[in-house]
Amino acid sequence: MSSKGIKTIKSGDGSHPSKEIVGSESQLLRSKRIVLCITGSVAAYRAIDLSRLLMRHGAEVYPVMTTTTSLKFLTEEMMRWATGNKVVTTLTSDLEHIDLADYDKSDMVIVYPCTANTIGKFVNGIDDTSVTSVLSVAFGSRITILIAPVMHRSMYENEIIRNNIHRLKSFGVFFVEPTMVENKAKVPSPNAVLDRVFEIFSYNIVHSDKKILVTAGATLERIDPVRVLTNLSSGKMGISIAEIAAKQGMEVTLIYGHGEVSPPSLPNINTIRIESAAEMYEKIKIEILKNDPHIMFHCAAVSDFTLSHPAGQKIDSHKHSLSLEMTPTKKIIDEVKKWKRELILVAFKAEFDVTVESLVERAYKKLKKCNADFIVANDLDRTGCGFGSDTNEVYIIDKKKKILHLPIQRKEHIAAKLVELVIDEHRKRLDNQLG
């Protein structure tokens, strides 16, 4: 197979070269206008990474910096390069603070990093910098504000500063907590801020009418009371999908076996823990027939075989040999569409050390057999794509054998794209029914 039939995802509006990355990882922040305010801290350089991260998820980012920041910590040119937009450092007759933060002008103002000085000025209504003026207007026009404080630990624990933060929280201002390292309250990572942004926007439920079923992790089959047969699935992909779907307001049921990560503790995720392939089969069947989900991601690595007669007592470890009689488990993925034909089903196919052509062919064969709508194929032998890794490279194939290639990237970014694809498919089906 040539690469001609495989589409590698790209994005960008072409208005500025830096904006080519907009939406390259997901459209979760599509059409969101975010004002990124940067204050005078040595951590100001991290605003570059945050702005690019927000853009990769679809946001348009408008930078605002204090004069001190632009003179000592971060140049205007760097933020102009990072965002592709004009950088505001001083206010002019163009009324930049009104243009950015008046009623309905933007969706969110983020202060990253935010010094104790700026927090104190903001809470007391002092508008003597470009950042504090933007905050004053945004607060008055009820635009969502998110602050990421940074300072020495002794300052962060200063009762006056803590009271300022408490007052802002009581006014409805959001915070993402700093990381305590080396006796400092260090600015949280860009990914931590992104997660908080997703969480805040999820308060405006956009997909609350959708039910989604996700399976994740490995099943295990008992040999005796202390020994099991299992696989190395970490559960990270399924957990990421469940979390992203929940943050978009969907009602999520997560059927989770054994994995390396804890299930998300979000109010709209119902987590059901299971152990064996037989348990997973029964729980999935019940959920589909009773809860009637619209979409299912079957990410779990289900055991292909189980013990015919597991031992009731621990097997003597001094045995010279051990023979185990095994029987095949039920192929859950082949039953799903029999229980609900109209369900949007996403299957997964993992291979080891195969060509792209073979990977795609085997995955498509499985898609046809189980009547899935999409299948996600990956090669565990590729660098950064093994069990337990935080990254992956996948090929997403649909019923018409259209192939979308996602180069190696973090699993949560792949998860975001998958959620986006199935939501688009669900929308198309609803449009067809109405049309």
Contacts in CASP RR format, 6 or more apart in sequence:
PFRMAT RR
TARGET T0000
AUTHOR 0000-0000-0000
METHOD contacts of the structure
MODEL  1
MSSKGIKTIKSGDGSHPSKEIVGSESQLLRSKRIVLCITGSVAAYRAIDL
SRLLMRHGAEVYPVMTTTTSLKFLTEEMMRWATGNKVVTTLTSDLEHIDL
ADYDKSDMVIVYPCTANTIGKFVNGIDDTSVTSVLSVAFGSRITILIAPV
MHRSMYENEIIRNNIHRLKSFGVFFVEPTMVENKAKVPSPNAVLDRVFEI
FSYNIVHSDKKILVTAGATLERIDPVRVLTNLSSGKMGISIAEIAAKQGM
EVTLIYGHGEVSPPSLPNINTIRIESAAEMYEKIKIEILKNDPHIMFHCA
AVSDFTLSHPAGQKIDSHKHSLSLEMTPTKKIIDEVKKWKRELILVAFKA
EFDVTVESLVERAYKKLKKCNADFIVANDLDRTGCGFGSDTNEVYIIDKK
KKILHLPIQRKEHIAAKLVELVIDEHRKRLDNQLG
1 356 0 8 1.000
1 357 0 8 1.000
1 360 0 8 1.000
5 403 0 8 1.000
6 356 0 8 1.000
6 395 0 8 1.000
6 403 0 8 1.000
6 404 0 8 1.000
6 405 0 8 1.000
7 402 0 8 1.000
7 403 0 8 1.000
7 404 0 8 1.000
7 405 0 8 1.000
8 404 0 8 1.000
8 405 0 8 1.000
8 406 0 8 1.000
8 407 0 8 1.000
9 24 0 8 1.000
9 404 0 8 1.000
9 405 0 8 1.000
9 406 0 8 1.000
9 417 0 8 1.000
10 20 0 8 1.000
10 24 0 8 1.000
11 20 0 8 1.000
11 21 0 8 1.000
11 22 0 8 1.000
11 23 0 8 1.000
11 24 0 8 1.000
11 58 0 8 1.000
12 19 0 8 1.000
12 20 0 8 1.000
12 21 0 8 1.000
12 22 0 8 1.000
12 23 0 8 1.000
12 24 0 8 1.000
13 19 0 8 1.000
13 22 0 8 1.000
14 20 0 8 1.000
15 84 0 8 1.000
16 84 0 8 1.000
16 85 0 8 1.000
18 55 0 8 1.000
18 81 0 8 1.000
18 82 0 8 1.000
18 83 0 8 1.000
18 84 0 8 1.000
19 55 0 8 1.000
19 84 0 8 1.000
21 52 0 8 1.000
21 55 0 8 1.000
21 56 0 8 1.000
22 55 0 8 1.000
22 56 0 8 1.000
22 58 0 8 1.000
22 59 0 8 1.000
22 60 0 8 1.000
23 30 0 8 1.000
23 55 0 8 1.000
23 56 0 8 1.000
23 57 0 8 1.000
23 58 0 8 1.000
24 56 0 8 1.000
25 56 0 8 1.000
25 57 0 8 1.000
25 409 0 8 1.000
25 413 0 8 1.000
25 416 0 8 1.000
25 417 0 8 1.000
26 56 0 8 1.000
26 57 0 8 1.000
26 58 0 8 1.000
26 413 0 8 1.000
26 416 0 8 1.000
26 417 0 8 1.000
26 419 0 8 1.000
26 420 0 8 1.000
27 57 0 8 1.000
27 58 0 8 1.000
27 420 0 8 1.000
28 57 0 8 1.000
28 58 0 8 1.000
28 198 0 8 1.000
28 244 0 8 1.000
28 248 0 8 1.000
28 416 0 8 1.000
28 420 0 8 1.000
29 54 0 8 1.000
29 57 0 8 1.000
29 58 0 8 1.000
29 59 0 8 1.000
29 197 0 8 1.000
29 201 0 8 1.000
30 58 0 8 1.000
30 59 0 8 1.000
31 58 0 8 1.000
32 58 0 8 1.000
32 59 0 8 1.000
32 60 0 8 1.000
32 107 0 8 1.000
32 108 0 8 1.000
32 201 0 8 1.000
33 59 0 8 1.000
33 60 0 8 1.000
33 62 0 8 1.000
33 105 0 8 1.000
33 106 0 8 1.000
33 107 0 8 1.000
33 108 0 8 1.000
34 54 0 8 1.000
34 59 0 8 1.000
34 60 0 8 1.000
34 61 0 8 1.000
34 62 0 8 1.000
34 106 0 8 1.000
34 107 0 8 1.000
34 108 0 8 1.000
34 109 0 8 1.000
34 110 0 8 1.000
34 197 0 8 1.000
35 61 0 8 1.000
35 62 0 8 1.000
35 63 0 8 1.000
35 64 0 8 1.000
35 100 0 8 1.000
35 101 0 8 1.000
35 106 0 8 1.000
35 108 0 8 1.000
35 109 0 8 1.000
35 110 0 8 1.000
35 134 0 8 1.000
35 138 0 8 1.000
36 47 0 8 1.000
36 50 0 8 1.000
36 51 0 8 1.000
36 54 0 8 1.000
36 61 0 8 1.000
36 62 0 8 1.000
36 63 0 8 1.000
36 64 0 8 1.000
36 83 0 8 1.000
36 110 0 8 1.000
36 112 0 8 1.000
37 63 0 8 1.000
37 64 0 8 1.000
37 65 0 8 1.000
37 109 0 8 1.000
37 110 0 8 1.000
37 111 0 8 1.000
37 112 0 8 1.000
37 114 0 8 1.000
37 131 0 8 1.000
37 134 0 8 1.000
37 135 0 8 1.000
38 44 0 8 1.000
38 47 0 8 1.000
38 63 0 8 1.000
38 64 0 8 1.000
38 65 0 8 1.000
38 66 0 8 1.000
38 69 0 8 1.000
38 74 0 8 1.000
38 79 0 8 1.000
38 111 0 8 1.000
38 112 0 8 1.000
38 113 0 8 1.000
38 131 0 8 1.000
39 65 0 8 1.000
39 66 0 8 1.000
39 68 0 8 1.000
39 69 0 8 1.000
39 111 0 8 1.000
39 113 0 8 1.000
39 114 0 8 1.000
39 115 0 8 1.000
39 117 0 8 1.000
39 118 0 8 1.000
39 131 0 8 1.000
40 66 0 8 1.000
40 68 0 8 1.000
40 69 0 8 1.000
40 72 0 8 1.000
40 73 0 8 1.000
40 113 0 8 1.000
40 115 0 8 1.000
41 69 0 8 1.000
41 73 0 8 1.000
41 113 0 8 1.000
41 115 0 8 1.000
41 150 0 8 1.000
41 187 0 8 1.000
42 73 0 8 1.000
43 113 0 8 1.000
43 150 0 8 1.000
43 186 0 8 1.000
43 187 0 8 1.000
44 65 0 8 1.000
44 69 0 8 1.000
44 73 0 8 1.000
44 74 0 8 1.000
44 113 0 8 1.000
45 73 0 8 1.000
45 74 0 8 1.000
46 112 0 8 1.000
46 113 0 8 1.000
46 187 0 8 1.000
46 190 0 8 1.000
47 63 0 8 1.000
47 74 0 8 1.000
47 79 0 8 1.000
47 82 0 8 1.000
47 112 0 8 1.000
47 113 0 8 1.000
48 74 0 8 1.000
48 78 0 8 1.000
48 79 0 8 1.000
48 82 0 8 1.000
49 190 0 8 1.000
50 110 0 8 1.000
50 112 0 8 1.000
50 190 0 8 1.000
50 193 0 8 1.000
50 194 0 8 1.000
51 61 0 8 1.000
51 63 0 8 1.000
51 79 0 8 1.000
51 82 0 8 1.000
51 83 0 8 1.000
52 82 0 8 1.000
53 190 0 8 1.000
53 191 0 8 1.000
53 194 0 8 1.000
54 61 0 8 1.000
54 194 0 8 1.000
54 197 0 8 1.000
55 61 0 8 1.000
55 83 0 8 1.000
56 413 0 8 1.000
57 194 0 8 1.000
57 416 0 8 1.000
60 85 0 8 1.000
61 82 0 8 1.000
61 83 0 8 1.000
61 85 0 8 1.000
62 83 0 8 1.000
62 85 0 8 1.000
62 86 0 8 1.000
62 88 0 8 1.000
62 100 0 8 1.000
62 106 0 8 1.000
63 79 0 8 1.000
63 80 0 8 1.000
63 82 0 8 1.000
63 83 0 8 1.000
63 85 0 8 1.000
63 87 0 8 1.000
63 88 0 8 1.000
64 87 0 8 1.000
64 88 0 8 1.000
64 89 0 8 1.000
64 96 0 8 1.000
64 100 0 8 1.000
64 130 0 8 1.000
64 131 0 8 1.000
64 134 0 8 1.000
65 74 0 8 1.000
65 76 0 8 1.000
65 79 0 8 1.000
65 87 0 8 1.000
65 88 0 8 1.000
65 89 0 8 1.000
65 130 0 8 1.000
65 131 0 8 1.000
66 89 0 8 1.000
66 118 0 8 1.000
66 129 0 8 1.000
66 130 0 8 1.000
66 131 0 8 1.000
67 89 0 8 1.000
67 90 0 8 1.000
67 129 0 8 1.000
67 130 0 8 1.000
69 89 0 8 1.000
70 76 0 8 1.000
70 87 0 8 1.000
70 89 0 8 1.000
76 87 0 8 1.000
76 89 0 8 1.000
79 87 0 8 1.000
80 86 0 8 1.000
80 87 0 8 1.000
88 96 0 8 1.000
88 97 0 8 1.000
88 100 0 8 1.000
88 130 0 8 1.000
88 134 0 8 1.000
89 130 0 8 1.000
90 130 0 8 1.000
91 97 0 8 1.000
91 130 0 8 1.000
91 133 0 8 1.000
96 130 0 8 1.000
96 134 0 8 1.000
97 130 0 8 1.000
97 133 0 8 1.000
97 134 0 8 1.000
97 136 0 8 1.000
97 137 0 8 1.000
98 105 0 8 1.000
98 137 0 8 1.000
99 105 0 8 1.000
100 106 0 8 1.000
100 134 0 8 1.000
100 137 0 8 1.000
101 109 0 8 1.000
101 134 0 8 1.000
101 135 0 8 1.000
101 137 0 8 1.000
101 138 0 8 1.000
101 141 0 8 1.000
101 143 0 8 1.000
102 137 0 8 1.000
102 141 0 8 1.000
103 141 0 8 1.000
103 142 0 8 1.000
104 141 0 8 1.000
105 141 0 8 1.000
105 143 0 8 1.000
106 138 0 8 1.000
106 143 0 8 1.000
107 143 0 8 1.000
107 144 0 8 1.000
107 201 0 8 1.000
108 143 0 8 1.000
108 144 0 8 1.000
108 145 0 8 1.000
108 146 0 8 1.000
108 197 0 8 1.000
108 200 0 8 1.000
108 201 0 8 1.000
109 134 0 8 1.000
109 135 0 8 1.000
109 138 0 8 1.000
109 143 0 8 1.000
109 144 0 8 1.000
109 145 0 8 1.000
109 146 0 8 1.000
110 145 0 8 1.000
110 146 0 8 1.000
110 147 0 8 1.000
110 148 0 8 1.000
110 193 0 8 1.000
110 197 0 8 1.000
111 118 0 8 1.000
111 131 0 8 1.000
111 135 0 8 1.000
111 145 0 8 1.000
111 146 0 8 1.000
111 147 0 8 1.000
111 148 0 8 1.000
112 148 0 8 1.000
112 187 0 8 1.000
112 193 0 8 1.000
113 148 0 8 1.000
113 149 0 8 1.000
113 150 0 8 1.000
113 187 0 8 1.000
114 147 0 8 1.000
114 148 0 8 1.000
114 149 0 8 1.000
114 150 0 8 1.000
115 149 0 8 1.000
115 150 0 8 1.000
115 151 0 8 1.000
116 149 0 8 1.000
116 151 0 8 1.000
116 155 0 8 1.000
116 156 0 8 1.000
116 158 0 8 1.000
116 161 0 8 1.000
116 164 0 8 1.000
118 129 0 8 1.000
118 131 0 8 1.000
118 132 0 8 1.000
118 135 0 8 1.000
119 147 0 8 1.000
119 149 0 8 1.000
119 161 0 8 1.000
119 164 0 8 1.000
119 165 0 8 1.000
119 168 0 8 1.000
120 126 0 8 1.000
120 161 0 8 1.000
120 164 0 8 1.000
121 127 0 8 1.000
121 128 0 8 1.000
121 129 0 8 1.000
121 132 0 8 1.000
122 132 0 8 1.000
122 135 0 8 1.000
122 136 0 8 1.000
122 139 0 8 1.000
122 168 0 8 1.000
123 164 0 8 1.000
123 167 0 8 1.000
123 168 0 8 1.000
125 132 0 8 1.000
125 136 0 8 1.000
126 132 0 8 1.000
127 133 0 8 1.000
127 136 0 8 1.000
135 145 0 8 1.000
138 145 0 8 1.000
139 145 0 8 1.000
139 171 0 8 1.000
139 173 0 8 1.000
144 174 0 8 1.000
144 200 0 8 1.000
145 172 0 8 1.000
145 173 0 8 1.000
145 174 0 8 1.000
146 173 0 8 1.000
146 174 0 8 1.000
146 175 0 8 1.000
146 176 0 8 1.000
146 193 0 8 1.000
146 196 0 8 1.000
146 197 0 8 1.000
146 200 0 8 1.000
147 168 0 8 1.000
147 173 0 8 1.000
147 174 0 8 1.000
147 175 0 8 1.000
147 176 0 8 1.000
148 175 0 8 1.000
148 176 0 8 1.000
148 178 0 8 1.000
148 187 0 8 1.000
148 188 0 8 1.000
148 193 0 8 1.000
149 156 0 8 1.000
149 165 0 8 1.000
149 175 0 8 1.000
149 178 0 8 1.000
149 185 0 8 1.000
149 187 0 8 1.000
150 178 0 8 1.000
150 185 0 8 1.000
150 186 0 8 1.000
150 187 0 8 1.000
151 161 0 8 1.000
151 178 0 8 1.000
151 184 0 8 1.000
151 185 0 8 1.000
152 183 0 8 1.000
152 184 0 8 1.000
152 185 0 8 1.000
153 180 0 8 1.000
153 183 0 8 1.000
153 184 0 8 1.000
153 185 0 8 1.000
154 183 0 8 1.000
155 161 0 8 1.000
155 185 0 8 1.000
156 162 0 8 1.000
156 178 0 8 1.000
156 185 0 8 1.000
165 175 0 8 1.000
168 175 0 8 1.000
169 175 0 8 1.000
174 196 0 8 1.000
174 200 0 8 1.000
176 188 0 8 1.000
176 192 0 8 1.000
176 193 0 8 1.000
176 196 0 8 1.000
177 188 0 8 1.000
178 185 0 8 1.000
178 186 0 8 1.000
178 187 0 8 1.000
178 188 0 8 1.000
179 185 0 8 1.000
179 186 0 8 1.000
179 187 0 8 1.000
179 188 0 8 1.000
179 189 0 8 1.000
180 186 0 8 1.000
198 244 0 8 1.000
198 247 0 8 1.000
199 247 0 8 1.000
201 247 0 8 1.000
202 246 0 8 1.000
202 247 0 8 1.000
202 248 0 8 1.000
202 249 0 8 1.000
205 249 0 8 1.000
206 248 0 8 1.000
206 249 0 8 1.000
207 245 0 8 1.000
207 248 0 8 1.000
207 249 0 8 1.000
207 250 0 8 1.000
207 423 0 8 1.000
208 249 0 8 1.000
208 250 0 8 1.000
208 251 0 8 1.000
210 249 0 8 1.000
210 250 0 8 1.000
210 251 0 8 1.000
210 294 0 8 1.000
210 295 0 8 1.000
210 423 0 8 1.000
210 426 0 8 1.000
211 250 0 8 1.000
211 251 0 8 1.000
211 252 0 8 1.000
211 253 0 8 1.000
211 291 0 8 1.000
211 292 0 8 1.000
211 293 0 8 1.000
211 294 0 8 1.000
211 295 0 8 1.000
212 242 0 8 1.000
212 245 0 8 1.000
212 250 0 8 1.000
212 251 0 8 1.000
212 252 0 8 1.000
212 253 0 8 1.000
212 293 0 8 1.000
212 294 0 8 1.000
212 295 0 8 1.000
212 296 0 8 1.000
212 297 0 8 1.000
213 252 0 8 1.000
213 253 0 8 1.000
213 255 0 8 1.000
213 284 0 8 1.000
213 287 0 8 1.000
213 288 0 8 1.000
213 291 0 8 1.000
213 293 0 8 1.000
213 295 0 8 1.000
213 296 0 8 1.000
213 297 0 8 1.000
214 238 0 8 1.000
214 241 0 8 1.000
214 242 0 8 1.000
214 245 0 8 1.000
214 252 0 8 1.000
214 253 0 8 1.000
214 254 0 8 1.000
214 255 0 8 1.000
214 296 0 8 1.000
214 297 0 8 1.000
214 299 0 8 1.000
215 238 0 8 1.000
215 254 0 8 1.000
215 255 0 8 1.000
215 256 0 8 1.000
215 280 0 8 1.000
215 284 0 8 1.000
215 296 0 8 1.000
215 297 0 8 1.000
215 298 0 8 1.000
215 299 0 8 1.000
215 300 0 8 1.000
216 235 0 8 1.000
216 237 0 8 1.000
216 238 0 8 1.000
216 239 0 8 1.000
216 241 0 8 1.000
216 242 0 8 1.000
216 254 0 8 1.000
216 255 0 8 1.000
216 256 0 8 1.000
216 257 0 8 1.000
216 259 0 8 1.000
216 299 0 8 1.000
216 300 0 8 1.000
217 233 0 8 1.000
217 234 0 8 1.000
217 235 0 8 1.000
217 238 0 8 1.000
217 256 0 8 1.000
217 257 0 8 1.000
217 258 0 8 1.000
217 259 0 8 1.000
217 299 0 8 1.000
217 300 0 8 1.000
217 301 0 8 1.000
218 230 0 8 1.000
218 231 0 8 1.000
218 232 0 8 1.000
218 233 0 8 1.000
218 235 0 8 1.000
218 257 0 8 1.000
218 258 0 8 1.000
218 259 0 8 1.000
218 300 0 8 1.000
218 301 0 8 1.000
218 303 0 8 1.000
219 230 0 8 1.000
219 257 0 8 1.000
219 258 0 8 1.000
219 274 0 8 1.000
219 275 0 8 1.000
219 276 0 8 1.000
219 277 0 8 1.000
219 279 0 8 1.000
219 280 0 8 1.000
219 300 0 8 1.000
219 301 0 8 1.000
219 302 0 8 1.000
219 303 0 8 1.000
220 228 0 8 1.000
220 229 0 8 1.000
220 230 0 8 1.000
220 258 0 8 1.000
220 275 0 8 1.000
220 276 0 8 1.000
220 303 0 8 1.000
221 228 0 8 1.000
221 229 0 8 1.000
221 230 0 8 1.000
221 276 0 8 1.000
221 277 0 8 1.000
221 303 0 8 1.000
221 305 0 8 1.000
221 306 0 8 1.000
221 307 0 8 1.000
221 310 0 8 1.000
221 329 0 8 1.000
222 228 0 8 1.000
222 276 0 8 1.000
222 307 0 8 1.000
222 310 0 8 1.000
223 229 0 8 1.000
223 307 0 8 1.000
223 310 0 8 1.000
223 311 0 8 1.000
223 315 0 8 1.000
223 324 0 8 1.000
224 310 0 8 1.000
224 311 0 8 1.000
224 312 0 8 1.000
224 313 0 8 1.000
224 314 0 8 1.000
224 315 0 8 1.000
225 311 0 8 1.000
225 312 0 8 1.000
225 313 0 8 1.000
225 314 0 8 1.000
226 314 0 8 1.000
227 314 0 8 1.000
227 315 0 8 1.000
229 303 0 8 1.000
229 305 0 8 1.000
229 307 0 8 1.000
230 258 0 8 1.000
230 303 0 8 1.000
231 301 0 8 1.000
231 303 0 8 1.000
231 387 0 8 1.000
232 387 0 8 1.000
232 388 0 8 1.000
233 258 0 8 1.000
233 259 0 8 1.000
233 300 0 8 1.000
233 301 0 8 1.000
233 387 0 8 1.000
233 388 0 8 1.000
234 259 0 8 1.000
234 260 0 8 1.000
234 261 0 8 1.000
234 387 0 8 1.000
234 388 0 8 1.000
234 389 0 8 1.000
235 256 0 8 1.000
235 259 0 8 1.000
235 260 0 8 1.000
235 261 0 8 1.000
235 299 0 8 1.000
235 300 0 8 1.000
236 260 0 8 1.000
236 261 0 8 1.000
236 388 0 8 1.000
236 390 0 8 1.000
236 411 0 8 1.000
237 299 0 8 1.000
237 348 0 8 1.000
237 392 0 8 1.000
237 411 0 8 1.000
237 414 0 8 1.000
237 415 0 8 1.000
238 254 0 8 1.000
238 297 0 8 1.000
238 299 0 8 1.000
238 300 0 8 1.000
238 415 0 8 1.000
239 254 0 8 1.000
239 256 0 8 1.000
239 261 0 8 1.000
239 263 0 8 1.000
239 264 0 8 1.000
240 411 0 8 1.000
240 412 0 8 1.000
240 414 0 8 1.000
240 415 0 8 1.000
240 416 0 8 1.000
241 297 0 8 1.000
241 299 0 8 1.000
241 415 0 8 1.000
241 418 0 8 1.000
241 419 0 8 1.000
242 252 0 8 1.000
242 254 0 8 1.000
242 263 0 8 1.000
242 264 0 8 1.000
242 269 0 8 1.000
243 264 0 8 1.000
243 266 0 8 1.000
243 269 0 8 1.000
243 412 0 8 1.000
243 415 0 8 1.000
244 412 0 8 1.000
244 415 0 8 1.000
244 416 0 8 1.000
244 419 0 8 1.000
245 252 0 8 1.000
245 419 0 8 1.000
246 252 0 8 1.000
246 264 0 8 1.000
246 266 0 8 1.000
246 268 0 8 1.000
246 269 0 8 1.000
247 266 0 8 1.000
248 419 0 8 1.000
248 423 0 8 1.000
249 268 0 8 1.000
250 268 0 8 1.000
251 268 0 8 1.000
251 270 0 8 1.000
252 266 0 8 1.000
252 268 0 8 1.000
252 269 0 8 1.000
252 270 0 8 1.000
253 269 0 8 1.000
253 270 0 8 1.000
253 272 0 8 1.000
253 287 0 8 1.000
253 291 0 8 1.000
253 293 0 8 1.000
254 263 0 8 1.000
254 264 0 8 1.000
254 269 0 8 1.000
254 270 0 8 1.000
254 271 0 8 1.000
254 272 0 8 1.000
255 272 0 8 1.000
255 274 0 8 1.000
255 280 0 8 1.000
255 283 0 8 1.000
255 284 0 8 1.000
255 287 0 8 1.000
255 300 0 8 1.000
256 263 0 8 1.000
256 271 0 8 1.000
256 272 0 8 1.000
256 273 0 8 1.000
256 274 0 8 1.000
257 273 0 8 1.000
257 274 0 8 1.000
257 275 0 8 1.000
257 280 0 8 1.000
257 300 0 8 1.000
258 275 0 8 1.000
260 388 0 8 1.000
263 269 0 8 1.000
263 271 0 8 1.000
272 283 0 8 1.000
272 287 0 8 1.000
274 280 0 8 1.000
274 283 0 8 1.000
276 303 0 8 1.000
276 306 0 8 1.000
277 302 0 8 1.000
277 303 0 8 1.000
277 306 0 8 1.000
277 329 0 8 1.000
277 330 0 8 1.000
277 332 0 8 1.000
278 306 0 8 1.000
278 329 0 8 1.000
278 330 0 8 1.000
280 300 0 8 1.000
280 302 0 8 1.000
280 332 0 8 1.000
281 329 0 8 1.000
281 330 0 8 1.000
281 332 0 8 1.000
281 335 0 8 1.000
284 332 0 8 1.000
284 336 0 8 1.000
285 335 0 8 1.000
285 339 0 8 1.000
287 293 0 8 1.000
288 296 0 8 1.000
288 336 0 8 1.000
288 339 0 8 1.000
288 340 0 8 1.000
288 343 0 8 1.000
289 339 0 8 1.000
289 340 0 8 1.000
292 340 0 8 1.000
293 340 0 8 1.000
293 343 0 8 1.000
294 343 0 8 1.000
294 344 0 8 1.000
294 426 0 8 1.000
295 343 0 8 1.000
295 344 0 8 1.000
295 346 0 8 1.000
295 422 0 8 1.000
295 426 0 8 1.000
296 336 0 8 1.000
296 343 0 8 1.000
296 344 0 8 1.000
296 345 0 8 1.000
296 346 0 8 1.000
297 346 0 8 1.000
297 348 0 8 1.000
297 418 0 8 1.000
297 422 0 8 1.000
298 332 0 8 1.000
298 333 0 8 1.000
298 336 0 8 1.000
298 345 0 8 1.000
298 346 0 8 1.000
298 347 0 8 1.000
298 348 0 8 1.000
299 348 0 8 1.000
301 350 0 8 1.000
302 329 0 8 1.000
302 332 0 8 1.000
303 329 0 8 1.000
304 328 0 8 1.000
304 329 0 8 1.000
305 326 0 8 1.000
305 327 0 8 1.000
305 328 0 8 1.000
305 329 0 8 1.000
306 326 0 8 1.000
306 327 0 8 1.000
306 328 0 8 1.000
306 329 0 8 1.000
307 324 0 8 1.000
307 325 0 8 1.000
307 326 0 8 1.000
308 325 0 8 1.000
308 326 0 8 1.000
308 327 0 8 1.000
309 325 0 8 1.000
315 322 0 8 1.000
331 370 0 8 1.000
333 345 0 8 1.000
333 347 0 8 1.000
333 366 0 8 1.000
333 370 0 8 1.000
333 372 0 8 1.000
334 369 0 8 1.000
334 370 0 8 1.000
336 343 0 8 1.000
336 345 0 8 1.000
336 370 0 8 1.000
337 343 0 8 1.000
337 345 0 8 1.000
337 370 0 8 1.000
337 371 0 8 1.000
337 372 0 8 1.000
342 429 0 8 1.000
344 373 0 8 1.000
344 422 0 8 1.000
344 425 0 8 1.000
344 426 0 8 1.000
344 429 0 8 1.000
345 370 0 8 1.000
345 371 0 8 1.000
345 372 0 8 1.000
345 373 0 8 1.000
345 374 0 8 1.000
346 372 0 8 1.000
346 373 0 8 1.000
346 374 0 8 1.000
346 375 0 8 1.000
346 376 0 8 1.000
346 418 0 8 1.000
346 422 0 8 1.000
347 366 0 8 1.000
347 367 0 8 1.000
347 370 0 8 1.000
347 372 0 8 1.000
347 374 0 8 1.000
347 375 0 8 1.000
347 376 0 8 1.000
348 375 0 8 1.000
348 376 0 8 1.000
348 377 0 8 1.000
348 378 0 8 1.000
349 359 0 8 1.000
349 362 0 8 1.000
349 363 0 8 1.000
349 366 0 8 1.000
349 375 0 8 1.000
349 376 0 8 1.000
349 377 0 8 1.000
349 378 0 8 1.000
350 377 0 8 1.000
350 378 0 8 1.000
350 379 0 8 1.000
350 380 0 8 1.000
351 358 0 8 1.000
351 359 0 8 1.000
351 362 0 8 1.000
351 377 0 8 1.000
351 378 0 8 1.000
351 379 0 8 1.000
351 380 0 8 1.000
352 379 0 8 1.000
352 380 0 8 1.000
352 381 0 8 1.000
353 379 0 8 1.000
353 381 0 8 1.000
354 362 0 8 1.000
354 379 0 8 1.000
354 381 0 8 1.000
356 395 0 8 1.000
359 377 0 8 1.000
359 378 0 8 1.000
359 379 0 8 1.000
359 395 0 8 1.000
360 377 0 8 1.000
360 395 0 8 1.000
360 397 0 8 1.000
360 403 0 8 1.000
362 377 0 8 1.000
363 375 0 8 1.000
363 376 0 8 1.000
363 377 0 8 1.000
363 395 0 8 1.000
363 397 0 8 1.000
364 375 0 8 1.000
364 397 0 8 1.000
364 401 0 8 1.000
366 372 0 8 1.000
366 375 0 8 1.000
367 374 0 8 1.000
367 375 0 8 1.000
367 397 0 8 1.000
367 399 0 8 1.000
373 398 0 8 1.000
373 399 0 8 1.000
373 422 0 8 1.000
373 425 0 8 1.000
374 396 0 8 1.000
374 397 0 8 1.000
374 398 0 8 1.000
374 418 0 8 1.000
374 421 0 8 1.000
374 422 0 8 1.000
374 425 0 8 1.000
375 396 0 8 1.000
375 397 0 8 1.000
376 394 0 8 1.000
376 395 0 8 1.000
376 396 0 8 1.000
376 414 0 8 1.000
376 418 0 8 1.000
377 394 0 8 1.000
377 395 0 8 1.000
377 396 0 8 1.000
377 397 0 8 1.000
378 385 0 8 1.000
378 392 0 8 1.000
378 393 0 8 1.000
378 394 0 8 1.000
378 395 0 8 1.000
379 385 0 8 1.000
379 393 0 8 1.000
380 386 0 8 1.000
380 387 0 8 1.000
382 393 0 8 1.000
382 408 0 8 1.000
383 408 0 8 1.000
384 391 0 8 1.000
384 392 0 8 1.000
384 393 0 8 1.000
384 408 0 8 1.000
385 391 0 8 1.000
385 392 0 8 1.000
385 393 0 8 1.000
385 408 0 8 1.000
386 392 0 8 1.000
389 411 0 8 1.000
390 410 0 8 1.000
390 411 0 8 1.000
391 408 0 8 1.000
391 409 0 8 1.000
391 410 0 8 1.000
391 411 0 8 1.000
392 408 0 8 1.000
392 409 0 8 1.000
392 411 0 8 1.000
392 414 0 8 1.000
393 406 0 8 1.000
393 407 0 8 1.000
393 408 0 8 1.000
393 409 0 8 1.000
394 405 0 8 1.000
394 406 0 8 1.000
394 414 0 8 1.000
395 403 0 8 1.000
395 404 0 8 1.000
395 405 0 8 1.000
395 406 0 8 1.000
396 403 0 8 1.000
396 404 0 8 1.000
396 405 0 8 1.000
396 406 0 8 1.000
396 417 0 8 1.000
396 418 0 8 1.000
396 421 0 8 1.000
397 403 0 8 1.000
397 404 0 8 1.000
404 421 0 8 1.000
406 414 0 8 1.000
406 417 0 8 1.000
END
